[in-house]
Amino acid sequence: MEDNRITIFLGEFGSGKTELAVNYALKLQQAGQQTAIVDMDLIKPYFRTRENKELLEKNGVKVVAPDSRLSHADLPVIPHNLVEIFSQTNTQVVMDVGGGESAIALGQLKRYFDQSSYQALLVVNTKRPFTSSTEGIINILRRIEQVSRLTISGLVSNANLGPETTSEHIQEGLVIVEQAAKAMTLPVKWVVVPDWLEQTVQASVPLFILKPYTHYPWMD
């Protein structure tokens, strides 16, 4: 667990940031921290944090998301009670934010971030085309920093192919992410390992053991 009260997970579609944000929020709550998770993946209505709303709330995590009537609208809607959450200094805040237009929305909230301790983490899946190389990772990071007006404080290596992920995928992805991090003088905060591979991966950076919660249509 980190000292920063606000943790912002950013990443392109397919990075796995939503699953990571859900897992992190549940871990904070289970560790005795009052926790809220904010769905700021505003543009692309795919598998966003609010899809796991029932699971999160059952475990005591407050879910902050746009009105349910707009849950699948392709609109940049900021949750109405977001500022209230920022003011609750005893609450750990986990934010699930996409790239592009979603990151732009963070710029509107910069004054609140400046008043709080936060970490902004770029979640990188090297099995996606735009982040499959060191150069691609750096380009994505710079673009997100520019539009969000925030400073990325670290990378999270999350190389995965869903249920087809192997320990080799994870190790190969970590090498690329570490190269990008070194080039930008940033730390690699975690390497994400799905729970079924927990005993097969060793790394020089902390492991984040992830339990898949999201049910995708192709799993039916």
C-alpha positions as YAML, in Angstrom:
chain: A
units: angstrom
residues:
- id: 1
  name: MET
  ca: [0.00, 0.00, 0.00]
- id: 2
  name: GLU
  ca: [1.20, 3.51, -0.76]
- id: 3
  name: ASP
  ca: [1.33, 6.73, 1.29]
- id: 4
  name: ASN
  ca: [-0.41, 8.71, -1.44]
- id: 5
  name: ARG
  ca: [-4.11, 9.21, -0.71]
- id: 6
  name: ILE
  ca: [-5.04, 9.31, -4.39]
- id: 7
  name: THR
  ca: [-3.87, 6.66, -6.85]
- id: 8
  name: ILE
  ca: [-4.62, 7.30, -10.52]
- id: 9
  name: PHE
  ca: [-4.38, 4.42, -12.99]
- id: 10
  name: LEU
  ca: [-4.01, 5.62, -16.57]
- id: 11
  name: GLY
  ca: [-3.65, 3.62, -19.74]
- id: 12
  name: GLU
  ca: [-4.86, 2.93, -23.22]
- id: 13
  name: PHE
  ca: [-7.75, 0.58, -24.02]
- id: 14
  name: GLY
  ca: [-6.62, -2.97, -23.36]
- id: 15
  name: SER
  ca: [-3.97, -2.06, -20.80]
- id: 16
  name: GLY
  ca: [-5.87, -3.81, -18.00]
- id: 17
  name: LYS
  ca: [-6.03, -0.71, -15.82]
- id: 18
  name: THR
  ca: [-9.69, -1.19, -14.84]
- id: 19
  name: GLU
  ca: [-9.10, -4.70, -13.49]
- id: 20
  name: LEU
  ca: [-6.03, -3.39, -11.69]
- id: 21
  name: ALA
  ca: [-7.95, -0.46, -10.20]
- id: 22
  name: VAL
  ca: [-10.68, -2.79, -8.93]
- id: 23
  name: ASN
  ca: [-8.12, -5.13, -7.35]
- id: 24
  name: TYR
  ca: [-6.21, -2.25, -5.74]
- id: 25
  name: ALA
  ca: [-9.36, -0.71, -4.28]
- id: 26
  name: LEU
  ca: [-10.40, -4.05, -2.79]
- id: 27
  name: LYS
  ca: [-6.92, -4.58, -1.32]
- id: 28
  name: LEU
  ca: [-7.01, -1.13, 0.32]
- id: 29
  name: GLN
  ca: [-10.45, -1.79, 1.79]
- id: 30
  name: GLN
  ca: [-9.43, -5.23, 3.03]
- id: 31
  name: ALA
  ca: [-6.39, -3.60, 4.69]
- id: 32
  name: GLY
  ca: [-8.76, -1.44, 6.76]
- id: 33
  name: GLN
  ca: [-8.63, 1.71, 4.64]
- id: 34
  name: GLN
  ca: [-11.87, 3.53, 3.83]
- id: 35
  name: THR
  ca: [-11.76, 3.47, 0.04]
- id: 36
  name: ALA
  ca: [-13.58, 4.98, -2.91]
- id: 37
  name: ILE
  ca: [-13.06, 4.09, -6.57]
- id: 38
  name: VAL
  ca: [-13.75, 6.67, -9.26]
- id: 39
  name: ASP
  ca: [-14.69, 5.70, -12.81]
- id: 40
  name: MET
  ca: [-13.12, 8.36, -15.03]
- id: 41
  name: ASP
  ca: [-12.88, 6.21, -18.16]
- id: 42
  name: LEU
  ca: [-15.29, 8.64, -19.75]
- id: 43
  name: ILE
  ca: [-15.22, 8.10, -23.45]
- id: 44
  name: LYS
  ca: [-15.18, 4.46, -24.48]
- id: 45
  name: PRO
  ca: [-18.06, 2.48, -22.96]
- id: 46
  name: TYR
  ca: [-16.32, -0.86, -22.67]
- id: 47
  name: PHE
  ca: [-15.49, -2.66, -19.40]
- id: 48
  name: ARG
  ca: [-15.26, 0.18, -16.93]
- id: 49
  name: THR
  ca: [-15.10, 0.18, -13.15]
- id: 50
  name: ARG
  ca: [-18.87, 0.51, -12.70]
- id: 51
  name: GLU
  ca: [-19.33, -2.91, -14.31]
- id: 52
  name: ASN
  ca: [-17.99, -4.24, -10.98]
- id: 53
  name: LYS
  ca: [-20.15, -1.91, -8.87]
- id: 54
  name: GLU
  ca: [-22.00, -4.69, -7.02]
- id: 55
  name: LEU
  ca: [-18.79, -6.52, -6.11]
- id: 56
  name: LEU
  ca: [-17.07, -3.34, -4.91]
- id: 57
  name: GLU
  ca: [-19.98, -2.07, -2.83]
- id: 58
  name: LYS
  ca: [-20.53, -5.52, -1.30]
- id: 59
  name: ASN
  ca: [-16.95, -5.29, -0.03]
- id: 60
  name: GLY
  ca: [-17.39, -1.77, 1.34]
- id: 61
  name: VAL
  ca: [-15.78, 0.22, -1.48]
- id: 62
  name: LYS
  ca: [-17.68, 3.37, -2.47]
- id: 63
  name: VAL
  ca: [-18.16, 3.60, -6.25]
- id: 64
  name: VAL
  ca: [-18.15, 7.08, -7.79]
- id: 65
  name: ALA
  ca: [-19.37, 7.04, -11.39]
- id: 66
  name: PRO
  ca: [-21.61, 9.01, -13.74]
- id: 67
  name: ASP
  ca: [-25.37, 8.61, -13.40]
- id: 68
  name: SER
  ca: [-26.40, 5.01, -14.19]
- id: 69
  name: ARG
  ca: [-28.67, 6.28, -16.97]
- id: 70
  name: LEU
  ca: [-25.49, 7.42, -18.75]
- id: 71
  name: SER
  ca: [-23.40, 4.36, -17.92]
- id: 72
  name: HIS
  ca: [-23.13, 3.34, -21.58]
- id: 73
  name: ALA
  ca: [-23.38, 6.76, -23.13]
- id: 74
  name: ASP
  ca: [-20.43, 7.82, -25.23]
- id: 75
  name: LEU
  ca: [-20.22, 11.11, -23.32]
- id: 76
  name: PRO
  ca: [-17.48, 12.83, -21.26]
- id: 77
  name: VAL
  ca: [-19.54, 12.91, -18.04]
- id: 78
  name: ILE
  ca: [-17.66, 13.65, -14.79]
- id: 79
  name: PRO
  ca: [-19.28, 12.10, -11.67]
- id: 80
  name: HIS
  ca: [-21.24, 14.78, -9.84]
- id: 81
  name: ASN
  ca: [-19.96, 13.84, -6.35]
- id: 82
  name: LEU
  ca: [-16.29, 13.67, -7.27]
- id: 83
  name: VAL
  ca: [-15.32, 16.90, -5.50]
- id: 84
  name: GLU
  ca: [-16.98, 15.62, -2.32]
- id: 85
  name: ILE
  ca: [-14.76, 12.53, -2.39]
- id: 86
  name: PHE
  ca: [-11.63, 14.68, -2.77]
- id: 87
  name: SER
  ca: [-12.60, 16.59, 0.37]
- id: 88
  name: GLN
  ca: [-12.85, 13.43, 2.50]
- id: 89
  name: THR
  ca: [-9.25, 13.29, 3.71]
- id: 90
  name: ASN
  ca: [-9.77, 9.98, 5.53]
- id: 91
  name: THR
  ca: [-10.69, 8.21, 2.27]
- id: 92
  name: GLN
  ca: [-8.25, 6.49, -0.07]
- id: 93
  name: VAL
  ca: [-9.22, 7.35, -3.65]
- id: 94
  name: VAL
  ca: [-8.53, 5.03, -6.58]
- id: 95
  name: MET
  ca: [-9.15, 6.46, -10.05]
- id: 96
  name: ASP
  ca: [-9.63, 4.47, -13.25]
- id: 97
  name: VAL
  ca: [-8.77, 6.76, -16.16]
- id: 98
  name: GLY
  ca: [-8.43, 6.02, -19.87]
- id: 99
  name: GLY
  ca: [-6.16, 7.70, -22.36]
- id: 100
  name: GLY
  ca: [-7.08, 10.46, -24.77]
- id: 101
  name: GLU
  ca: [-10.21, 12.40, -23.91]
- id: 102
  name: SER
  ca: [-10.57, 10.74, -20.49]
- id: 103
  name: ALA
  ca: [-7.14, 12.03, -19.48]
- id: 104
  name: ILE
  ca: [-8.12, 15.50, -20.70]
- id: 105
  name: ALA
  ca: [-10.86, 15.56, -18.04]
- id: 106
  name: LEU
  ca: [-8.19, 15.26, -15.34]
- id: 107
  name: GLY
  ca: [-6.85, 18.67, -16.34]
- id: 108
  name: GLN
  ca: [-10.09, 20.20, -15.06]
- id: 109
  name: LEU
  ca: [-9.36, 18.68, -11.65]
- id: 110
  name: LYS
  ca: [-5.72, 19.69, -11.35]
- id: 111
  name: ARG
  ca: [-6.27, 22.09, -8.45]
- id: 112
  name: TYR
  ca: [-7.69, 19.24, -6.36]
- id: 113
  name: PHE
  ca: [-4.73, 17.01, -7.15]
- id: 114
  name: ASP
  ca: [-2.34, 19.83, -6.24]
- id: 115
  name: GLN
  ca: [-3.96, 19.98, -2.80]
- id: 116
  name: SER
  ca: [-3.58, 16.24, -2.16]
- id: 117
  name: SER
  ca: [-0.87, 13.61, -2.28]
- id: 118
  name: TYR
  ca: [-1.29, 11.50, -5.39]
- id: 119
  name: GLN
  ca: [0.52, 9.04, -7.58]
- id: 120
  name: ALA
  ca: [-0.30, 8.72, -11.28]
- id: 121
  name: LEU
  ca: [0.65, 5.32, -12.68]
- id: 122
  name: LEU
  ca: [0.73, 4.36, -16.35]
- id: 123
  name: VAL
  ca: [-0.45, 0.78, -16.83]
- id: 124
  name: VAL
  ca: [1.39, -0.78, -19.78]
- id: 125
  name: ASN
  ca: [0.39, -3.91, -21.66]
- id: 126
  name: THR
  ca: [3.19, -4.69, -24.10]
- id: 127
  name: LYS
  ca: [0.85, -7.10, -25.89]
- id: 128
  name: ARG
  ca: [-1.01, -4.07, -27.28]
- id: 129
  name: PRO
  ca: [0.37, -2.46, -30.46]
- id: 130
  name: PHE
  ca: [0.80, 1.11, -29.21]
- id: 131
  name: THR
  ca: [2.76, 0.03, -26.13]
- id: 132
  name: SER
  ca: [4.68, -2.94, -27.49]
- id: 133
  name: SER
  ca: [7.97, -1.03, -27.64]
- id: 134
  name: THR
  ca: [9.98, 1.36, -25.49]
- id: 135
  name: GLU
  ca: [9.34, 4.17, -27.96]
- id: 136
  name: GLY
  ca: [5.60, 3.53, -27.98]
- id: 137
  name: ILE
  ca: [5.41, 3.55, -24.17]
- id: 138
  name: ILE
  ca: [7.29, 6.84, -23.98]
- id: 139
  name: ASN
  ca: [5.05, 8.42, -26.61]
- id: 140
  name: ILE
  ca: [1.87, 7.35, -24.82]
- id: 141
  name: LEU
  ca: [3.18, 8.62, -21.48]
- id: 142
  name: ARG
  ca: [4.15, 12.02, -22.86]
- id: 143
  name: ARG
  ca: [0.79, 12.43, -24.58]
- id: 144
  name: ILE
  ca: [-1.16, 11.53, -21.42]
- id: 145
  name: GLU
  ca: [0.95, 13.88, -19.31]
- id: 146
  name: GLN
  ca: [0.33, 16.69, -21.77]
- id: 147
  name: VAL
  ca: [-3.45, 16.35, -21.89]
- id: 148
  name: SER
  ca: [-3.96, 15.50, -18.20]
- id: 149
  name: ARG
  ca: [-1.58, 18.18, -16.86]
- id: 150
  name: LEU
  ca: [-0.34, 15.61, -14.35]
- id: 151
  name: THR
  ca: [3.07, 14.03, -13.89]
- id: 152
  name: ILE
  ca: [3.32, 10.25, -14.23]
- id: 153
  name: SER
  ca: [5.18, 8.96, -11.19]
- id: 154
  name: GLY
  ca: [5.72, 5.35, -12.25]
- id: 155
  name: LEU
  ca: [4.92, 2.50, -14.61]
- id: 156
  name: VAL
  ca: [3.04, -0.71, -13.99]
- id: 157
  name: SER
  ca: [3.97, -3.65, -16.21]
- id: 158
  name: ASN
  ca: [0.81, -5.58, -17.09]
- id: 159
  name: ALA
  ca: [1.70, -7.71, -20.11]
- id: 160
  name: ASN
  ca: [-1.23, -10.01, -20.64]
- id: 161
  name: LEU
  ca: [-3.36, -11.88, -23.13]
- id: 162
  name: GLY
  ca: [-6.23, -12.51, -20.75]
- id: 163
  name: PRO
  ca: [-6.61, -16.20, -19.80]
- id: 164
  name: GLU
  ca: [-3.91, -17.08, -22.36]
- id: 165
  name: THR
  ca: [-1.25, -15.18, -20.39]
- id: 166
  name: THR
  ca: [1.93, -17.09, -19.55]
- id: 167
  name: SER
  ca: [4.82, -16.32, -17.24]
- id: 168
  name: GLU
  ca: [6.97, -15.79, -20.36]
- id: 169
  name: HIS
  ca: [4.62, -13.01, -21.53]
- id: 170
  name: ILE
  ca: [4.99, -11.33, -18.14]
- id: 171
  name: GLN
  ca: [8.78, -11.57, -18.06]
- id: 172
  name: GLU
  ca: [9.16, -10.37, -21.66]
- id: 173
  name: GLY
  ca: [6.84, -7.43, -21.03]
- id: 174
  name: LEU
  ca: [8.69, -6.43, -17.89]
- id: 175
  name: VAL
  ca: [11.98, -6.16, -19.82]
- id: 176
  name: ILE
  ca: [10.42, -3.67, -22.26]
- id: 177
  name: VAL
  ca: [8.72, -1.67, -19.50]
- id: 178
  name: GLU
  ca: [11.95, -1.50, -17.48]
- id: 179
  name: GLN
  ca: [13.77, -0.16, -20.55]
- id: 180
  name: ALA
  ca: [11.15, 2.57, -20.99]
- id: 181
  name: ALA
  ca: [11.23, 3.41, -17.28]
- id: 182
  name: LYS
  ca: [15.02, 3.69, -17.33]
- id: 183
  name: ALA
  ca: [14.89, 6.01, -20.34]
- id: 184
  name: MET
  ca: [12.48, 8.32, -18.46]
- id: 185
  name: THR
  ca: [14.10, 7.90, -15.03]
- id: 186
  name: LEU
  ca: [10.91, 6.48, -13.58]
- id: 187
  name: PRO
  ca: [10.35, 3.49, -11.31]
- id: 188
  name: VAL
  ca: [8.47, 0.35, -12.25]
- id: 189
  name: LYS
  ca: [6.05, 0.21, -9.31]
- id: 190
  name: TRP
  ca: [4.71, -3.32, -9.89]
- id: 191
  name: VAL
  ca: [4.61, -6.15, -12.33]
- id: 192
  name: VAL
  ca: [1.09, -7.56, -12.48]
- id: 193
  name: VAL
  ca: [0.77, -11.33, -12.17]
- id: 194
  name: PRO
  ca: [-2.59, -13.13, -12.46]
- id: 195
  name: ASP
  ca: [-3.26, -15.26, -9.43]
- id: 196
  name: TRP
  ca: [-2.96, -18.55, -11.32]
- id: 197
  name: LEU
  ca: [0.67, -17.69, -12.20]
- id: 198
  name: GLU
  ca: [1.68, -16.41, -8.76]
- id: 199
  name: GLN
  ca: [4.11, -19.25, -8.09]
- id: 200
  name: THR
  ca: [5.79, -19.08, -11.52]
- id: 201
  name: VAL
  ca: [7.02, -15.47, -11.74]
- id: 202
  name: GLN
  ca: [10.03, -13.91, -10.03]
- id: 203
  name: ALA
  ca: [11.06, -10.30, -10.60]
- id: 204
  name: SER
  ca: [13.25, -7.54, -9.23]
- id: 205
  name: VAL
  ca: [10.20, -5.29, -8.75]
- id: 206
  name: PRO
  ca: [7.21, -5.94, -6.48]
- id: 207
  name: LEU
  ca: [4.57, -8.37, -7.74]
- id: 208
  name: PHE
  ca: [0.94, -7.29, -7.82]
- id: 209
  name: ILE
  ca: [-1.12, -10.47, -7.64]
- id: 210
  name: LEU
  ca: [-4.29, -9.84, -9.59]
- id: 211
  name: LYS
  ca: [-7.56, -11.73, -9.30]
- id: 212
  name: PRO
  ca: [-9.68, -11.40, -12.46]
- id: 213
  name: TYR
  ca: [-13.16, -10.15, -11.61]
- id: 214
  name: THR
  ca: [-14.52, -8.79, -14.89]
- id: 215
  name: HIS
  ca: [-16.61, -11.20, -16.95]
- id: 216
  name: TYR
  ca: [-16.14, -10.56, -20.65]
- id: 217
  name: PRO
  ca: [-18.74, -11.51, -23.29]
- id: 218
  name: TRP
  ca: [-16.39, -13.97, -25.01]
- id: 219
  name: MET
  ca: [-16.18, -16.00, -21.80]
- id: 220
  name: ASP
  ca: [-19.80, -17.12, -22.15]
...
